Amino acid sequence: MRARAALVLAAALLAFILSDSRFAILDDESEFVTWARAPVSETIDDYVNGAGQPEHPPLASLLLHAWMPVGGPTKLGLRIPSIALYLAGVLILAFVARRLGGDAAFEAMAWIGALWPFGFHFGRPAEWYSLAFFLVAALTLCYLRYLERESASRLVAFLLAAAALLYSSYYGWAIVACLIVDYALRHDTRRSIRFGGATLAALIIAFLPLVPAFAESLGYGFWTMSEGPGIAARGAIALYGIYALFVSESVAPWIWPMSIPAAACIAASAALMWRLLPAPHRRYPIYFAVLFGGMVVLNIASPKRLLLISGWLLLPFSVALAKPGEPKRSVLVAALGVVAALGWAGIVWRGGYAAPHFVEPWASIAEEAAAAVKSGGVVVTNSPSLQFDMNYSLHRAGLVPASALPGWVRHPAVVDVSDWPAAGVTGKVLLVSGVNIANEPEAAKAEGWLAAHCTPREVRRLVPDSGFELKRTLFPDAGQRPYRITVTEYAC
């Protein structure tokens, strides 16, 4: 069984590598890589002084920074650590599953992780997601080993994994809290207090350097929580998050011929998993539900963050599948197979994405924009993904040095809308607008100026969003557009 599991994960690694060029660099990913290029001392100073990035602690950035000289500046090279960490996390979860359900659960976990459409998407980006997924898996294994034998060495391993998780995601505190509660449910009060107190004391001391950045993140989190969508919209986000966790974003919920059978199979598989799962192991889906509910309340339950807690959803499914001869198991296999098949059909089709950011053609637009710059034109954009891909295109055109890779482009003829007004813009101007709600006012200002002072020659609208009307109804302030990308050529 282990040999088969190894072959399955090796095949998954090959699929990740061979398919990578089909998946666009995401806005957040381009931003993360650009941050990771900063000197280590600068990154550490930022966090110690409370100026770190609001979404995540620095461990993933520091690891990517260390990897860059080894992996090189290519987009696939930047993503290799994330892909490897995702698959390593699946392997560790398989060892956890074996402890809970035997060799059959080990193999089931390998198959689930390899065929999971959501993981195929979000286990790929050069971001913090895969590292956090890996560390949750490692933390779970260390915790179970400590339960088996409460030695000092195993407690240290558990604390090191927990500290690494907290340096990868602030939400790791909630995951650690679940394990402290889990220990309390298994042991008497005195032992529970001793374990919980020692764990919290050690982790608080380890976390002290990040307290200023964490305090800043809390302020950011409370702002997003208070300024976020209403109850109905958050309910829709929650339902979509669960749907995407199974199917991925490749099949939008409003594509009814595919989403209705997918949703029915998701509901059936969840019910079957619960019925097949031995009672002592039902704690894992319960903890997952608590963590997911907390994300919904905090308004951070977007799909990109769900990989963090997903291991505790995959784990009970792998254990439930480890019951050969059980009739319900065959139905569960069929239900999960339908969901996976629909998700993979959406990946191949590429026309049904709920959030098409994975399939936006930024690489080809970057080539066009680089050609415009080489001929003396100016490119104005609000898209971090375009600025990231343009760096490579301009390098191939001989306009930026290799030392500028990877990261956002820095060239006088490439203007970010946040730097508007751009004095002296003349000649051919290419305005490239993507869906980026962070700078909507600046984008509108630049577009208005160009419309007033220049002559539009051509307008192209690319990547239609089939869910535009629904998104605009549910999230009227989110800057949704009927087309994901608009390219307008002006003569100024």
Protein Blocks (a to p, Z undefined) as FASTA:
>chain_A
ZZmmmmmmmmmmmmmmmmmmmpccdfklmmmmmmmmpcfklmmmmmmnopacfkbcfklm
mmmmmmmmmnopafklmmmmmmmmmmmmmmmmmmmmmmmnojmlmmmmmmmmmmmmklmm
mmmpccfklmmmmmmmmmmmmmmmmmmpccfklmmmmmmmmmmmmmmomklmmmmmmmmm
mmmmmmcfklmmmmmmmmmmmmmmmmmmmmmmmmmmmmmmmmmmmmmccfklmmmmmmmm
mmmmmnopmbcfklmklmmmmmmmmmmmmmmmmmmpcfklmmmmmmmmmmmmmmmmnopa
cfklmmmmmmmmmmmmmmmmmmghiaklmmmmmmmmmmmmmmmmmmmnopmcfblmlmcc
kklmmmmmmmmmmnopacddfbfklmmmmmmmmmmnopacfklpgcddddfkbccfklpc
cehiahjddddddddfklmmmmmmmmmmmmmmmccfbdcdehiafklmmmmmmmmmnopa
fbfbdcddddZZ
